Amino acid sequence: MIIIRKREKIINPASFITLQLAFILLTTGCSKLVEVNTPTTSIDAKNVYSNNLTASAVLTGIYTGLSASGITGNDFSAIGFITGLSGDELVLYNGSRDVRLKSYYQNNLKNITSRIEFWTAIYKVIYITNLSIEGLTNSSSLTPGVKKQLLGEAKFLRAFSYFYLVNLYGDVALSTTTDFTTNNILGRSPKEKIWSQIIADLNESIELLSPRYLDGSLLKETSERIRPIKWAAIALLARSYLYTQDWRNAEIQASAIIENTALYKIDSLNKTFLMNNMEAIWQLQPVNIGSNTEDAKTYIIPPTGLSVFTPVYLSPELLNSFEKNDRRKLLWIDSVSISNISYYYASKYKIGTIDQPLMEYNTVLRLGEQFLIRAEARAQQNNFEGSCSDLNVIRTRAGLSGINLNVKALLLTAIYHERQVELFTEWGHRWLDLKRTQTVNEVMSHVTPQKGGIWSVNWQLFPIPSYDIISNGNLTQNVGY
């Protein structure tokens, strides 16, 4: 397992942290994440955890990186876009010459196994979280509350990272240390072991994280929902229990958030993706100067048409999945006419041009998903009335009539459909849902040929970069690659 390649200059732990902090300190002018003066002394891995500012800046760097990256690349933030291409949400325009995007779109990744893709980007985040956990644990000079919060954030981010690794790649290498001699020979651990680590990290982070949103100092409360707190960890834990079919615990965790009405509530569709809205559990604050979200810049098709900058539009499969009078289709989808052809695009985020007031944050976790998690968990436990009640909260907001089903199979189908039209283009939900509900082969055997590809059951997992396999004889490739 090559998580951080030792021979690359940036991989020396001290220099890696120095560069990480340099990036943060250079970008503080366009971000509220760090609202304190920059230090005047040099920083390295030995003293980075000796004061609140530098210790906090390491994890702030992860949030900044998630927000700053474009959504068409290979960084964490591109997961929603790339899985939308791989699945049945997005169509890649005919004029695209991007071999990588076309490979994902046609579910033909054999030719790009040499690329680093998400695997390397996510493991770099894991390395930073491991480094932070070790440094914070050994630090005796931080303010106790700050140390506790940062440890919670690091464990949360590690769980968040492994959540996507295990869902995109299956069995993966489990690294919880910064020791190169250990990491460079890691083989793949079974999915069950990865899930156990995710759940353990989240349970620990719940005990460590603040129940209130904190500002950049981690000492004062704020209205900004841009640093993970206890409720973000609970939200991801509810999702993790759902994915591992622990229905009772999924319901318990989702209920904890739903019942916290002082912090969270379902609001109108127009407010769902605004900065600091009441539905948001965790958001990423835009840090690129003059811009709102990268999602809006990529998904909104301008009157000039599709291009390398806006290369996708919504698929017929997604558009046709909306019921009549569903207000989400009206308010979260827009269209542009080019040569008398209408192209529909996701408009959950509506400010795609530069130099506009900052109004939208990329929403990673939100309350709407928690209602859908609890609806599914309750249905699996034969609590059909409670499940329908949760589902109808989402349907009512969308302007649809409520449902009343008492047949488990029919109710679960309704829930999966509601997830499709509620969570489209958000952080890979649809692609991961297709796989966990074991409907991916049924759907993609129909969709992939329409995209010019040939579907195989093997394509539901992405390939591990060949470089890492060559470098580490204990790593094996996913079947089919």
N, C-alpha and C positions, 0 to 999 in steps of 0.2 A: 504494500500500500504506500503510494507516494502522496502524502497529504500536502507536505510542503517540501519542495525539492531543495536539498541542501546546497547544491552547487550554484543556485541562482542567488545573486547578490541580495535581493530583497528578502531572502528567506532566513538569514541570520536573525534570531529573535530580537536582538537589540535594534538592528537597523530596520527590521520590519515594523516594530512599534514606532520608531522614530519617524518613518515615512507615514505611517498611519496617522500619527498625531499631527505631522506637518500638513497633511491633507485637511484634517479637521480644522486646524487653526487658520488655514488659508481660506476656508469656506465659511467661517463664522459670520462674515459680513452679509451672507444671504440666507442665514439660517438662525432660528431662535433656539436650536437645540443646545448650543453653548452660548450663554449670555454673560460670560465673565472675561476678564482681561487675560491675554495670553501670557504664559510664563516667560521669563527672560533667561532662565537657565537651560542648559542642554538636557535632553531627556533620553534615557535609554531604558532597556528592559529591567535594569537593576533598581532604578529609582522611580519608574513610572507609577508604581502603586504606593508611593510615599505621600502623596497629597491628593485631595479630593478632585481637583481639576484634571490632572493628568490621568488619573485612574478612570474618571468618568469619560474622558475624551476617547479612550480606546473603544468603548462600546458605542459611543456616539458615532464613531467612524463607521460602524456597521450600518446604523440607521441612515447615515448620510450616503453611504455607498448604495444601499437599496433604493434610495430615492433618486439619486443622481443618474443612475444607469438607464439607458434607453431600454425599452421593452422588447426590442427585436433582437437583442444580442444573446449572450450566453450567461449573463449574470442572473442572480436570484430573481430579480424583478421581472424577468422575461418569461417566467413560468406560465403565467396566464395566457400570454400571446402564443407561445410555442405549442402548448398543449391544445390551445384552441385550433391551431393549424392541424395538429396531429389528429384531433377528434373531428367533431361534426359541427363546430361553431363558426369557423372562418373559411373564407375562400381566398386563395392567393391569386392575384390578378394575372392574366395571361402574359402581360409584358414583363413580368419579373424574371430577371436573369440571376437571381440569388440562388446558387446551387444549394446552400444550406437550408434556406427556407423551403425550397421546393422538396428537398429530401424529407423534411418533417411533414410537409403537407401531403406527400404521397406515401408516407409511412415506409420510406426506403432509406434507412440510415446506414446501410452497409458501407457506403462510400465516404462517410464522414467520421468513422470511428477514430481517426487520427486526431480529431479536434478535441479540445478540452471540454467544451460544453458545460452543463450545469455541475457535473461531477466535481470538477476542480474548483469552480467558483464557490460551491457550497462547502467543500472541505476547507477552503481558506477561512470561511466564517467559523467553522468548527475549531480550527486551530486557534483563532483569536479568542474564542470563548474558553477553550482549554487553558490558554495562557492567562486569561483573566482570572479564571477560577483558582489557578495555582498562585498567581500573584496576590490576589485579594485575600485568599486564605492565610497566606504567610505575612500579610501586612499587619502592623500594629500601630500605624500612625494615622490611619484614616478616621474620620468621624464615624462612630459606630453605625448610625443610621444610614450613612452613605455607603459604607462597606456592605451592609446587609442588603440594601437595594441593588447595588451593582452585582453582588453574587446572585441575587434572584434574576436579574436581567440576563446574566451570562448563562445560567442554567436554562432559562426560558428560550434564549436564542439557540442554544445547542439542541434543545428539543424541537424547536421550529425547523431547524436545519435537517435533523434526522427524519422528521416527518416527511419532508419532501424527498429526501434521498431514498427512503425505503419504499415510497410509493412510485417513484420514477424508475428505480433500478432493481427493486427486490432486495435480495440479500446484499448487504453492503458491509464494508469494513467499519468496525466500531472502535473509534479512537476517543479516549477520554484523558489523554496525556499529551504533552508537547515533546516527549522523548522520541528523537528521530530513530534510534535503534529499534524501538518498539513499533512505531508507526510505519516504517519502511518495509516491514515484513508481515504486516497484518493481512490475513485472509478475510474472506467474507463471512460475516456472522449471520445466522438464520434470522429471518424477519422477526420471529418471536422475541429474540434477544434484543433486537433494535427497539421494538415496541416497549419492552420492559424498561429499557433505558429512557425512552421518551417519557413514559408515564412517571418513572422515578424522578427525573429532572423536573417535571412539571409539578409534582407534589411537593418537592423541595422548594421550588420557586414560589409556590403559593404561600408557604410559610415565611419566606424572606421578603417578598415584594410588598410595597406599600398598597393599602386599599384606596389611596387617593392619588390623583395625577400630580406629578412633581415637575418643577421647572428644571432648568439646566443645572442648577446648584444641587439638586436632589434634597434640598432642605425646606423648600417652600411649595405650597400647593399652587396649581395653575389650572386654567381652563383648557390648555393644550393637551390633546390626547395622543401624544407622539412618543412617549416612552412607555414600555410595557409595565403594567401594574398587576396586582393580584388577579384582577378580573380577566385580564388577557390570558394569564396562565390557566385560569379556570375554563375559559372559552376553548382554548386549544386542547385542554384535557378532556372536555366534553366531546370534542371532535375525535380525539384519539380513542376514547372509549367506544364511540360509535363505530369507528373503523375496525376495532378489534372485537366488535359484537358483544361488548359488555353493556347491555342495554340498561340495566338498572343504574349503573354508575354514570352512564351518559345522561340519563334523565336527571339524576341528582345534581350533576355539575351544571347542566343547562338551566335547571330550575334556580340555582343559586344566582345566576346572572339575571334571569328573567324577573325574579322577585326583587332585585335591587332597583326598584323604580326611582330611587333618588338620583341615580346616575344614568340609567338607561331606559329608553322608551322607544317604541315604534312611532316614527313621525311620518310626514307626507313623503311621497316619492321624490318630490323636488328637493328635499333636504338630505336625502340618504348619503350623498357623497360630498356634502359641504364640510369644510373644516370644522372640527370640534362639535359636530352635531350629536344629538342625544342617542342616536343609534350606534355611533362609532365606539368600538371597544379599544382598537389600536389602529392608528393611522401613521402614514409616513409623510412628513412635511416636505414639500418641494424645496430643493436647495439650488437648482439651476437658476441663475440670475434671469429675471424677467419672465419666468415660466410658472405655470401651474403644473398639472400632472403630465408625465410622459405618456400616460394612457391616452389622454385627449389629443396630444400631438400626433400620435400614431393612428388612432382609430378614426378620428374625424376626417372625412374625405372632403377636400376643398373643391370649389367649383371648377378648378383646373383639372380635376380628376385624380385617378389612382397613379401612384408613382413609387419610387424607391423609398420615399419617406412615409407614404401612406399606402402600403401594398396589399391591404386586405379589405374585404367587406363581409357582411354577415351571410351565412349560408341559408339556402332555402329550408334546410332541415330545422334550423333554429327559428326562422321567421314563421314557419308553418306550425310550430309547436304552441304558439300563443292562442288562447281561447279568444273568441269574439268579445270585444269590449274590455280586454285586458289593458289597463292604463299604462302598464309597463312598456307595452309596445309603442304607445304614443309618446311617453315621456323619457324612456331610456333608449329609444332607437330613433334615428333620423335618417334622412336619405338625401341624395343629390342626383340630379338628372344629367347624364353625360351622353350626348348623341342620342337623345330620346330613350335612353336606358336608365332605369332607376337602380342605384346602388345604395343599399341600406348599411348603416354602420352603427356601432355601439356609441351611444351618447350619454352614458352614465356620468361621465366627466365631460363638461361642455365648453371649457375654456382651453382651446388648443393653440391660440395665437400668443405671441410674446407681448410683454409690456402691458399686461392686463392686471387688475387688482388680484391679489392672492385670495382665492375664495374656496378652492378645492384641495383636499388632501387625498392621497391614495389610501383607500380604506382596506386594511388587511383582515381585520376581524370586526364583525358587526352583529348586532342583536338579532337581525332577521334570520341569520344562519342558526342561531341558538333555538329559535322557535321550531325550525325545520328539524334540527337534531332531536329535540324533545318529542316532536310529533312522530318521528321514525322510531325512536326508542320506546315510546308508549305503544305504538302499533305492534311492535315486536313482542311486547308483553301483554298483548290483547286488551289494552286499555284504549278501546276504539273511540269512546266519547272524548277522553282527554286528548287523544291524538288529533281528532277532527277539530277540536277547539283550538289547538295550536296552529294547525294548518289554516284554519279560517282567519286567524289574525293576519296572516300574510295575504290571503286571498281578498279579504275585505279591503285592505289598503290598496290592492290592485284594482278595486272596483268590481270584483267578481262575487258571485253569490257563494254562500257557504256550502259545504258538502257534509253529508251524514252517511258514512259507510260503516258497516259492521262485518265486512269480509276482509280478512287480513291482506290477501293478495291484491285486491282492488284498492285498498287503502294505501298500501305500499307503492303501488303503481302511481297513484295520485300524488304521493309525496315526492317520488323521484321526478315526476313531471314538474312539480312545483319548484324543485331545486333547479331544474334545467332553465326555467324561465325567470327565476329570481336571481340566480347566481352566475348567469352567463358572463363570460370573459373575466371573471374574478378569480385570480390566483389558482387556476387549474381545477376548479371544482368539478366541472363537467367531465373532463378526462378521467379524473380519479373516481368519480361516481360510476362511470361506465365500467371501470375495472372492478371496484369493490362489490358492485351489484351483479357482477358476472354477466353483463349484457354487452360487453365490449365487442365480442366476436359477432354477435347478431347484428349490431349496429354497423360496425366497421366493415364487415364483409359486403355490405350494401354501399357504404359511403366511399370507401377507398377506391374501388374501380371508377367511380364517378370523378375522382380526382386524378385519374391516370395511373394509379398504383395497383398493387396486388396485395391483399391483406393476408397476414399470417398471424396465428395466435402468438407467435414469438414477438411481434412488433409492439405489444402492449408494454414491454419494458424497453427502455432506451439502452444503447450500448455503452459499456465502460470504455473510456479513452484507451486506445491501444498502447500508448506510451506508458501508462501506469502498469498495464499488464506485462509489458516487456521488462520494465524496471523491477517489478516485484513478482517473482515466480509463484507466490502464494495466492495471487489474484487470478480469478477465472472470468472469462467473458460470458455474457448472457447468451443463452441458446439462440442460434440463428445468425449471429454475427461472427 
